[in-house]
Amino acid sequence: MSSVHTAMNSFGFPGIVGLAPMAGITDFCFRKICFDWGADFAYTEMISAESIVRNIAVEHLLPSKVESNVAIQIFGSDPCKIADAAALVESKGPWININAACPVRKVVSKGAGGALLRDLKKLRQVVRCTKSAVKKPLTVKVRLGWDRDEVDRIIQICLEEGADGLEIHTRTVKQLYGGRAKRNLDLSKWKAPIALSGDVFTAQDFHTYVMRGASAVLVARGALRKPWIFREIKGFQSTELSQIGRAFLIHIFLKRAVKGDRSLYEMRQFVRGYTNGMRNAREFRERFMKIKDCDSMIEAVAEFYGLSVNQFNHMVKAELFKDRALEK
Ligand SMILES: Cc1cc2nc3c(=O)[nH]c(=O)nc-3n(C[C@H](O)[C@H](O)[C@H](O)COP(=O)(O)O)c2cc1C
């Protein structure tokens, strides 16, 4: 066994709070919204190593040219394929992240994602092969273990094989999203950067992890429920209704610009978060779910937040094109 890799580790998370990877959610549009609210870094949705190697429609999943702090998350089960895939896309992001955490049956049944924690020899090979294939830093997103907490062994393996850092969802794979995430991991013995993820729904949850020694904290469902959570984590006490409405509208515009009218249906998964706890939210959501075109959606949202669509159209164009956000 090689010794734990601690030599001149220059990797650090580019900030204290990141948007966690979420398949089907953390696309370019949602990342932009979360960066605007204060997220320091983010991840792509998980991308299959197989698709990258076979060059099957992955371009839209990779970070856009205008994003600088978006790591590329890859999943797979074959160490060589993951390594090849990482080498093929590493130029598109600041670091490569391997998914050894996903508990979804479709992924685990193929030996990928969280299944790598059931076979730690395989996990070791994956990290070893990938590390030797890439020049950019490599991190591994793991859970505490497959069905029990063996996180120390997992961290040890990843670091021995040269991982530059880890992201840990503090549940086991078998727990899925049930029970409470573990808050009191002892990270003091590890020199590498370790970001923690699990049940971050408030600024207080974030601080609890930081006080426990996390190098950074990842927010997943908390960002879906309340995209402006990053602003609260950064110390802003209140967020105006008009700011939330504006973000919601920008999100719809971005989705339409990037994905066309089918984005209408994708926006449905965000309406609860943008209207959480607001007056008449229930009635609005029911109406929103029935809307069948983007223009009507924009009008309905503008009306709900008391914004004018015309004024907004100008503002959005200025906003979106000022940093050439839509340029691929
Ligand atoms: C809808 C959804 C999709 C997710 N997709 C991924 C993924 O693609 N890759 C990954 O590493 N984790 C994924 N996760 C896990 C999150 O990154 C995060 O670690 C987990 O949800 C715990 O954080 P939370 O309690 O703040 O939600 C996903 C979670 C959710 C809710």
The ligand as a Gaussian input file, in Angstrom:
#p B3LYP/6-31G(d) Opt

LIG

0 1
 C      -32.571000      15.425000      -7.260000
 C      -31.175000      15.108000      -6.801000
 C      -30.218000      14.735000      -7.714000
 C      -28.920000      14.420000      -7.297000
 N      -27.980000      14.094000      -8.231000
 C      -26.704000      13.888000      -7.834000
 C      -25.683000      13.685000      -8.798000
 O      -25.923000      13.669000     -10.015000
 N      -24.414000      13.471000      -8.348000
 C      -24.116000      13.472000      -7.007000
 O      -22.954000      13.303000      -6.628000
 N      -25.062000      13.693000      -6.064000
 C      -26.328000      13.916000      -6.453000
 N      -27.276000      14.189000      -5.519000
 C      -26.874000      14.254000      -4.093000
 C      -26.555000      15.691000      -3.678000
 O      -25.431000      16.195000      -4.369000
 C      -26.313000      15.826000      -2.168000
 O      -25.101000      15.218000      -1.813000
 C      -27.444000      15.206000      -1.343000
 O      -28.709000      15.581000      -1.841000
 C      -27.358000      15.635000       0.127000
 O      -27.469000      17.013000       0.243000
 P      -28.841000      17.743000       0.705000
 O      -29.291000      17.069000       1.975000
 O      -28.393000      19.178000       0.882000
 O      -29.851000      17.532000      -0.360000
 C      -28.575000      14.481000      -5.910000
 C      -29.557000      14.867000      -4.991000
 C      -30.840000      15.181000      -5.420000
 C      -31.859000      15.608000      -4.382000

